[in-house]
Amino acid sequence: MEKVASFFKEERDPWFIRGERKGVEKGRQETAEKTAKAVRNMIRKGFSDTDICEVQDVTSEYVARIREEMENEK
């Protein structure tokens, strides 16, 4: 069994690599969704774009896009 363990490295396994990539992408998507939700909440509470950009570490264009989406939802 030790010979197999020294031969097989999970870091080189294509299925491991594929799963790892999927996990990373899912994490990025969840982070983006949480950031968008936080920005929406800050807009609703009356924060300025500058404050939102500073706190959430996003661009002013991103905040403007979220504001536009919120206006279109109304």
Gaussian input, Z-matrix of N, CA and C with variables (Angstrom, degrees):
# hf/3-21g

backbone

0 1
 N
 C     1     B1
 C     2     B2     1     A1
 N     3     B3     2     A2     1     D1
 C     4     B4     3     A3     2     D2
 C     5     B5     4     A4     3     D3
 N     6     B6     5     A5     4     D4
 C     7     B7     6     A6     5     D5
 C     8     B8     7     A7     6     D6
 N     9     B9     8     A8     7     D7
 C    10    B10     9     A9     8     D8
 C    11    B11    10    A10     9     D9
 N    12    B12    11    A11    10    D10
 C    13    B13    12    A12    11    D11
 C    14    B14    13    A13    12    D12
 N    15    B15    14    A14    13    D13
 C    16    B16    15    A15    14    D14
 C    17    B17    16    A16    15    D15
 N    18    B18    17    A17    16    D16
 C    19    B19    18    A18    17    D17
 C    20    B20    19    A19    18    D18
 N    21    B21    20    A20    19    D19
 C    22    B22    21    A21    20    D20
 C    23    B23    22    A22    21    D21
 N    24    B24    23    A23    22    D22
 C    25    B25    24    A24    23    D23
 C    26    B26    25    A25    24    D24
 N    27    B27    26    A26    25    D25
 C    28    B28    27    A27    26    D26
 C    29    B29    28    A28    27    D27
 N    30    B30    29    A29    28    D28
 C    31    B31    30    A30    29    D29
 C    32    B32    31    A31    30    D30
 N    33    B33    32    A32    31    D31
 C    34    B34    33    A33    32    D32
 C    35    B35    34    A34    33    D33
 N    36    B36    35    A35    34    D34
 C    37    B37    36    A36    35    D35
 C    38    B38    37    A37    36    D36
 N    39    B39    38    A38    37    D37
 C    40    B40    39    A39    38    D38
 C    41    B41    40    A40    39    D39
 N    42    B42    41    A41    40    D40
 C    43    B43    42    A42    41    D41
 C    44    B44    43    A43    42    D42
 N    45    B45    44    A44    43    D43
 C    46    B46    45    A45    44    D44
 C    47    B47    46    A46    45    D45
 N    48    B48    47    A47    46    D46
 C    49    B49    48    A48    47    D47
 C    50    B50    49    A49    48    D48
 N    51    B51    50    A50    49    D49
 C    52    B52    51    A51    50    D50
 C    53    B53    52    A52    51    D51
 N    54    B54    53    A53    52    D52
 C    55    B55    54    A54    53    D53
 C    56    B56    55    A55    54    D54
 N    57    B57    56    A56    55    D55
 C    58    B58    57    A57    56    D56
 C    59    B59    58    A58    57    D57
 N    60    B60    59    A59    58    D58
 C    61    B61    60    A60    59    D59
 C    62    B62    61    A61    60    D60
 N    63    B63    62    A62    61    D61
 C    64    B64    63    A63    62    D62
 C    65    B65    64    A64    63    D63
 N    66    B66    65    A65    64    D64
 C    67    B67    66    A66    65    D65
 C    68    B68    67    A67    66    D66
 N    69    B69    68    A68    67    D67
 C    70    B70    69    A69    68    D68
 C    71    B71    70    A70    69    D69
 N    72    B72    71    A71    70    D70
 C    73    B73    72    A72    71    D71
 C    74    B74    73    A73    72    D72
 N    75    B75    74    A74    73    D73
 C    76    B76    75    A75    74    D74
 C    77    B77    76    A76    75    D75
 N    78    B78    77    A77    76    D76
 C    79    B79    78    A78    77    D77
 C    80    B80    79    A79    78    D78
 N    81    B81    80    A80    79    D79
 C    82    B82    81    A81    80    D80
 C    83    B83    82    A82    81    D81
 N    84    B84    83    A83    82    D82
 C    85    B85    84    A84    83    D83
 C    86    B86    85    A85    84    D84
 N    87    B87    86    A86    85    D85
 C    88    B88    87    A87    86    D86
 C    89    B89    88    A88    87    D87
 N    90    B90    89    A89    88    D88
 C    91    B91    90    A90    89    D89
 C    92    B92    91    A91    90    D90
 N    93    B93    92    A92    91    D91
 C    94    B94    93    A93    92    D92
 C    95    B95    94    A94    93    D93
 N    96    B96    95    A95    94    D94
 C    97    B97    96    A96    95    D95
 C    98    B98    97    A97    96    D96
 N    99    B99    98    A98    97    D97
 C   100   B100    99    A99    98    D98
 C   101   B101   100   A100    99    D99
 N   102   B102   101   A101   100   D100
 C   103   B103   102   A102   101   D101
 C   104   B104   103   A103   102   D102
 N   105   B105   104   A104   103   D103
 C   106   B106   105   A105   104   D104
 C   107   B107   106   A106   105   D105
 N   108   B108   107   A107   106   D106
 C   109   B109   108   A108   107   D107
 C   110   B110   109   A109   108   D108
 N   111   B111   110   A110   109   D109
 C   112   B112   111   A111   110   D110
 C   113   B113   112   A112   111   D111
 N   114   B114   113   A113   112   D112
 C   115   B115   114   A114   113   D113
 C   116   B116   115   A115   114   D114
 N   117   B117   116   A116   115   D115
 C   118   B118   117   A117   116   D116
 C   119   B119   118   A118   117   D117
 N   120   B120   119   A119   118   D118
 C   121   B121   120   A120   119   D119
 C   122   B122   121   A121   120   D120
 N   123   B123   122   A122   121   D121
 C   124   B124   123   A123   122   D122
 C   125   B125   124   A124   123   D123
 N   126   B126   125   A125   124   D124
 C   127   B127   126   A126   125   D125
 C   128   B128   127   A127   126   D126
 N   129   B129   128   A128   127   D127
 C   130   B130   129   A129   128   D128
 C   131   B131   130   A130   129   D129
 N   132   B132   131   A131   130   D130
 C   133   B133   132   A132   131   D131
 C   134   B134   133   A133   132   D132
 N   135   B135   134   A134   133   D133
 C   136   B136   135   A135   134   D134
 C   137   B137   136   A136   135   D135
 N   138   B138   137   A137   136   D136
 C   139   B139   138   A138   137   D137
 C   140   B140   139   A139   138   D138
 N   141   B141   140   A140   139   D139
 C   142   B142   141   A141   140   D140
 C   143   B143   142   A142   141   D141
 N   144   B144   143   A143   142   D142
 C   145   B145   144   A144   143   D143
 C   146   B146   145   A145   144   D144
 N   147   B147   146   A146   145   D145
 C   148   B148   147   A147   146   D146
 C   149   B149   148   A148   147   D147
 N   150   B150   149   A149   148   D148
 C   151   B151   150   A150   149   D149
 C   152   B152   151   A151   150   D150
 N   153   B153   152   A152   151   D151
 C   154   B154   153   A153   152   D152
 C   155   B155   154   A154   153   D153
 N   156   B156   155   A155   154   D154
 C   157   B157   156   A156   155   D155
 C   158   B158   157   A157   156   D156
 N   159   B159   158   A158   157   D157
 C   160   B160   159   A159   158   D158
 C   161   B161   160   A160   159   D159
 N   162   B162   161   A161   160   D160
 C   163   B163   162   A162   161   D161
 C   164   B164   163   A163   162   D162
 N   165   B165   164   A164   163   D163
 C   166   B166   165   A165   164   D164
 C   167   B167   166   A166   165   D165
 N   168   B168   167   A167   166   D166
 C   169   B169   168   A168   167   D167
 C   170   B170   169   A169   168   D168
 N   171   B171   170   A170   169   D169
 C   172   B172   171   A171   170   D170
 C   173   B173   172   A172   171   D171
 N   174   B174   173   A173   172   D172
 C   175   B175   174   A174   173   D173
 C   176   B176   175   A175   174   D174
 N   177   B177   176   A176   175   D175
 C   178   B178   177   A177   176   D176
 C   179   B179   178   A178   177   D177
 N   180   B180   179   A179   178   D178
 C   181   B181   180   A180   179   D179
 C   182   B182   181   A181   180   D180
 N   183   B183   182   A182   181   D181
 C   184   B184   183   A183   182   D182
 C   185   B185   184   A184   183   D183
 N   186   B186   185   A185   184   D184
 C   187   B187   186   A186   185   D185
 C   188   B188   187   A187   186   D186
 N   189   B189   188   A188   187   D187
 C   190   B190   189   A189   188   D188
 C   191   B191   190   A190   189   D189
 N   192   B192   191   A191   190   D190
 C   193   B193   192   A192   191   D191
 C   194   B194   193   A193   192   D192
 N   195   B195   194   A194   193   D193
 C   196   B196   195   A195   194   D194
 C   197   B197   196   A196   195   D195
 N   198   B198   197   A197   196   D196
 C   199   B199   198   A198   197   D197
 C   200   B200   199   A199   198   D198
 N   201   B201   200   A200   199   D199
 C   202   B202   201   A201   200   D200
 C   203   B203   202   A202   201   D201
 N   204   B204   203   A203   202   D202
 C   205   B205   204   A204   203   D203
 C   206   B206   205   A205   204   D204
 N   207   B207   206   A206   205   D205
 C   208   B208   207   A207   206   D206
 C   209   B209   208   A208   207   D207
 N   210   B210   209   A209   208   D208
 C   211   B211   210   A210   209   D209
 C   212   B212   211   A211   210   D210
 N   213   B213   212   A212   211   D211
 C   214   B214   213   A213   212   D212
 C   215   B215   214   A214   213   D213
 N   216   B216   215   A215   214   D214
 C   217   B217   216   A216   215   D215
 C   218   B218   217   A217   216   D216
 N   219   B219   218   A218   217   D217
 C   220   B220   219   A219   218   D218
 C   221   B221   220   A220   219   D219

   B1=1.4393
   B2=1.5320
   B3=1.2988
   B4=1.4555
   B5=1.5217
   B6=1.3275
   B7=1.4599
   B8=1.5283
   B9=1.3239
   B10=1.4603
   B11=1.5284
   B12=1.3118
   B13=1.4644
   B14=1.5194
   B15=1.3165
   B16=1.4617
   B17=1.5300
   B18=1.3200
   B19=1.4584
   B20=1.5308
   B21=1.3225
   B22=1.4616
   B23=1.5256
   B24=1.3042
   B25=1.4556
   B26=1.5187
   B27=1.3216
   B28=1.4607
   B29=1.5216
   B30=1.3274
   B31=1.4509
   B32=1.5308
   B33=1.3214
   B34=1.4641
   B35=1.5240
   B36=1.3033
   B37=1.4530
   B38=1.5288
   B39=1.3316
   B40=1.4658
   B41=1.5299
   B42=1.3104
   B43=1.4727
   B44=1.5251
   B45=1.3143
   B46=1.4647
   B47=1.5219
   B48=1.3167
   B49=1.4624
   B50=1.5215
   B51=1.3282
   B52=1.4692
   B53=1.5318
   B54=1.3102
   B55=1.4616
   B56=1.5149
   B57=1.3076
   B58=1.4609
   B59=1.5297
   B60=1.3114
   B61=1.4712
   B62=1.5219
   B63=1.3305
   B64=1.4641
   B65=1.5264
   B66=1.3125
   B67=1.4583
   B68=1.5183
   B69=1.3068
   B70=1.4618
   B71=1.5253
   B72=1.3280
   B73=1.4635
   B74=1.5255
   B75=1.3113
   B76=1.4641
   B77=1.5329
   B78=1.3106
   B79=1.4614
   B80=1.5180
   B81=1.3219
   B82=1.4669
   B83=1.5264
   B84=1.3286
   B85=1.4596
   B86=1.5286
   B87=1.3197
   B88=1.4621
   B89=1.5280
   B90=1.3196
   B91=1.4656
   B92=1.5222
   B93=1.3339
   B94=1.4633
   B95=1.5272
   B96=1.3233
   B97=1.4632
   B98=1.5306
   B99=1.3198
   B100=1.4693
   B101=1.5211
   B102=1.3235
   B103=1.4586
   B104=1.5250
   B105=1.3333
   B106=1.4653
   B107=1.5264
   B108=1.3162
   B109=1.4667
   B110=1.5302
   B111=1.3271
   B112=1.4634
   B113=1.5246
   B114=1.3248
   B115=1.4592
   B116=1.5256
   B117=1.3220
   B118=1.4690
   B119=1.5359
   B120=1.3085
   B121=1.4677
   B122=1.5295
   B123=1.3222
   B124=1.4556
   B125=1.5276
   B126=1.3327
   B127=1.4632
   B128=1.5236
   B129=1.3373
   B130=1.4711
   B131=1.5243
   B132=1.3189
   B133=1.4649
   B134=1.5275
   B135=1.3411
   B136=1.4562
   B137=1.5164
   B138=1.3183
   B139=1.4642
   B140=1.5218
   B141=1.3076
   B142=1.4631
   B143=1.5306
   B144=1.3278
   B145=1.4688
   B146=1.5271
   B147=1.3266
   B148=1.4649
   B149=1.5238
   B150=1.3308
   B151=1.4594
   B152=1.5315
   B153=1.3265
   B154=1.4704
   B155=1.5246
   B156=1.3209
   B157=1.4669
   B158=1.5214
   B159=1.3077
   B160=1.4628
   B161=1.5236
   B162=1.3224
   B163=1.4673
   B164=1.5306
   B165=1.3332
   B166=1.4615
   B167=1.5258
   B168=1.3245
   B169=1.4639
   B170=1.5319
   B171=1.3420
   B172=1.4588
   B173=1.5291
   B174=1.3216
   B175=1.4613
   B176=1.5231
   B177=1.3180
   B178=1.4609
   B179=1.5287
   B180=1.3338
   B181=1.4644
   B182=1.5282
   B183=1.3150
   B184=1.4691
   B185=1.5287
   B186=1.3196
   B187=1.4674
   B188=1.5270
   B189=1.3230
   B190=1.4645
   B191=1.5243
   B192=1.3226
   B193=1.4676
   B194=1.5257
   B195=1.3342
   B196=1.4649
   B197=1.5279
   B198=1.3357
   B199=1.4749
   B200=1.5306
   B201=1.3316
   B202=1.4571
   B203=1.5244
   B204=1.3291
   B205=1.4603
   B206=1.5296
   B207=1.3341
   B208=1.4452
   B209=1.5323
   B210=1.3314
   B211=1.4750
   B212=1.5289
   B213=1.3218
   B214=1.4563
   B215=1.5249
   B216=1.3350
   B217=1.4606
   B218=1.5091
   B219=1.3327
   B220=1.4621
   B221=1.4792
   A1=110.25
   A2=117.38
   A3=119.89
   A4=111.63
   A5=117.10
   A6=120.36
   A7=110.47
   A8=116.76
   A9=120.57
   A10=109.81
   A11=116.31
   A12=120.56
   A13=111.54
   A14=116.66
   A15=118.51
   A16=111.14
   A17=117.13
   A18=121.25
   A19=111.41
   A20=116.70
   A21=122.16
   A22=110.31
   A23=116.25
   A24=122.33
   A25=107.25
   A26=116.61
   A27=119.02
   A28=112.35
   A29=118.25
   A30=120.99
   A31=111.91
   A32=117.35
   A33=121.24
   A34=111.98
   A35=118.09
   A36=121.99
   A37=109.85
   A38=118.21
   A39=120.24
   A40=113.26
   A41=118.18
   A42=120.70
   A43=111.23
   A44=116.32
   A45=120.24
   A46=109.94
   A47=116.59
   A48=121.85
   A49=109.66
   A50=116.86
   A51=120.93
   A52=110.91
   A53=116.90
   A54=121.16
   A55=112.37
   A56=115.51
   A57=120.05
   A58=110.47
   A59=116.78
   A60=120.82
   A61=110.84
   A62=116.46
   A63=119.87
   A64=110.90
   A65=116.72
   A66=121.10
   A67=112.18
   A68=116.35
   A69=120.98
   A70=109.73
   A71=117.40
   A72=121.20
   A73=111.08
   A74=117.09
   A75=120.89
   A76=110.28
   A77=117.07
   A78=121.58
   A79=111.81
   A80=116.72
   A81=120.69
   A82=110.54
   A83=115.78
   A84=120.01
   A85=110.70
   A86=117.31
   A87=120.80
   A88=111.24
   A89=116.54
   A90=120.83
   A91=110.65
   A92=116.97
   A93=120.66
   A94=110.83
   A95=116.66
   A96=120.62
   A97=111.02
   A98=116.69
   A99=120.34
   A100=111.26
   A101=116.71
   A102=120.72
   A103=110.29
   A104=116.61
   A105=120.27
   A106=110.59
   A107=116.92
   A108=120.98
   A109=110.27
   A110=116.66
   A111=120.63
   A112=110.57
   A113=117.31
   A114=120.89
   A115=109.77
   A116=117.30
   A117=120.73
   A118=110.82
   A119=115.96
   A120=119.79
   A121=111.32
   A122=116.78
   A123=120.07
   A124=111.22
   A125=116.85
   A126=120.15
   A127=109.62
   A128=116.46
   A129=120.77
   A130=112.03
   A131=116.06
   A132=120.08
   A133=112.42
   A134=117.12
   A135=120.41
   A136=116.02
   A137=118.76
   A138=120.75
   A139=109.61
   A140=115.90
   A141=120.05
   A142=109.22
   A143=114.73
   A144=119.48
   A145=111.00
   A146=116.27
   A147=120.83
   A148=110.88
   A149=116.62
   A150=120.56
   A151=111.09
   A152=116.08
   A153=120.16
   A154=109.72
   A155=116.59
   A156=120.85
   A157=111.22
   A158=115.41
   A159=120.31
   A160=111.78
   A161=117.07
   A162=121.03
   A163=111.36
   A164=116.77
   A165=120.59
   A166=113.46
   A167=116.69
   A168=122.17
   A169=111.11
   A170=114.49
   A171=121.72
   A172=108.38
   A173=116.15
   A174=120.30
   A175=110.52
   A176=115.32
   A177=120.01
   A178=110.38
   A179=117.13
   A180=120.96
   A181=110.90
   A182=116.37
   A183=121.51
   A184=110.01
   A185=116.82
   A186=121.16
   A187=109.39
   A188=117.35
   A189=121.08
   A190=110.57
   A191=116.42
   A192=120.27
   A193=110.98
   A194=116.66
   A195=120.77
   A196=109.82
   A197=117.09
   A198=120.88
   A199=110.57
   A200=116.22
   A201=120.82
   A202=110.67
   A203=116.96
   A204=120.73
   A205=111.06
   A206=116.09
   A207=120.26
   A208=111.00
   A209=117.00
   A210=120.92
   A211=110.86
   A212=116.57
   A213=121.30
   A214=112.33
   A215=117.19
   A216=121.73
   A217=112.32
   A218=117.10
   A219=121.14
   A220=113.28
   D1=-33.82
   D2=178.64
   D3=-63.40
   D4=-34.73
   D5=179.23
   D6=-64.26
   D7=-39.82
   D8=178.73
   D9=-66.80
   D10=-42.29
   D11=-179.24
   D12=-63.48
   D13=-34.74
   D14=179.26
   D15=-77.14
   D16=-23.50
   D17=179.33
   D18=-84.06
   D19=-43.20
   D20=-175.14
   D21=-90.15
   D22=122.76
   D23=175.80
   D24=-120.08
   D25=121.23
   D26=-176.67
   D27=-62.53
   D28=-26.40
   D29=179.22
   D30=-64.35
   D31=-21.20
   D32=179.37
   D33=-99.38
   D34=-6.33
   D35=-178.73
   D36=-72.12
   D37=125.28
   D38=-177.85
   D39=-60.41
   D40=-34.70
   D41=179.33
   D42=-71.14
   D43=-36.42
   D44=175.93
   D45=-64.32
   D46=-46.10
   D47=-179.23
   D48=-62.24
   D49=-43.94
   D50=179.37
   D51=-61.35
   D52=-46.21
   D53=178.93
   D54=-63.22
   D55=-39.99
   D56=178.91
   D57=-63.20
   D58=-43.59
   D59=178.94
   D60=-62.95
   D61=-42.56
   D62=178.20
   D63=-61.88
   D64=-41.07
   D65=179.06
   D66=-63.57
   D67=-41.98
   D68=178.86
   D69=-64.36
   D70=-44.73
   D71=179.70
   D72=-63.54
   D73=-40.70
   D74=178.37
   D75=-63.46
   D76=-40.42
   D77=177.67
   D78=-63.16
   D79=-41.04
   D80=177.90
   D81=-63.55
   D82=-42.84
   D83=-179.19
   D84=-64.48
   D85=-42.99
   D86=178.79
   D87=-63.32
   D88=-39.92
   D89=178.09
   D90=-63.96
   D91=-42.45
   D92=179.15
   D93=-63.25
   D94=-40.24
   D95=179.26
   D96=-65.63
   D97=-41.44
   D98=178.60
   D99=-65.66
   D100=-39.57
   D101=178.60
   D102=-64.08
   D103=-44.92
   D104=179.43
   D105=-61.34
   D106=-41.04
   D107=179.24
   D108=-64.31
   D109=-42.40
   D110=179.70
   D111=-64.79
   D112=-41.07
   D113=178.95
   D114=-63.85
   D115=-43.62
   D116=178.17
   D117=-59.20
   D118=-44.59
   D119=179.68
   D120=-63.07
   D121=-40.64
   D122=179.62
   D123=-66.76
   D124=-36.94
   D125=177.13
   D126=-63.88
   D127=-44.74
   D128=179.56
   D129=-60.80
   D130=-33.05
   D131=-178.10
   D132=-85.60
   D133=-0.64
   D134=173.17
   D135=90.48
   D136=16.25
   D137=176.81
   D138=-67.31
   D139=149.13
   D140=176.51
   D141=-76.61
   D142=159.08
   D143=178.71
   D144=-59.42
   D145=-39.11
   D146=-179.98
   D147=-61.33
   D148=-45.11
   D149=179.46
   D150=-64.32
   D151=-41.94
   D152=-179.93
   D153=-62.41
   D154=-45.42
   D155=179.66
   D156=-59.49
   D157=-42.29
   D158=-177.93
   D159=-68.67
   D160=-45.90
   D161=-175.72
   D162=-72.21
   D163=-43.44
   D164=-175.22
   D165=-92.22
   D166=-5.51
   D167=-179.85
   D168=56.19
   D169=53.18
   D170=177.14
   D171=-126.56
   D172=168.54
   D173=-179.73
   D174=-85.42
   D175=161.85
   D176=177.85
   D177=-67.18
   D178=-29.90
   D179=176.48
   D180=-64.45
   D181=-38.50
   D182=178.31
   D183=-63.71
   D184=-45.13
   D185=179.66
   D186=-63.85
   D187=-41.78
   D188=179.22
   D189=-62.16
   D190=-40.16
   D191=179.37
   D192=-64.69
   D193=-41.73
   D194=178.32
   D195=-64.44
   D196=-43.06
   D197=177.29
   D198=-58.58
   D199=-43.20
   D200=179.80
   D201=-63.14
   D202=-44.49
   D203=178.08
   D204=-59.58
   D205=-40.90
   D206=179.84
   D207=-65.56
   D208=-38.26
   D209=177.79
   D210=-65.37
   D211=-38.97
   D212=-179.81
   D213=-69.52
   D214=-25.40
   D215=178.98
   D216=-72.93
   D217=-23.76
   D218=-175.82
   D219=-71.95

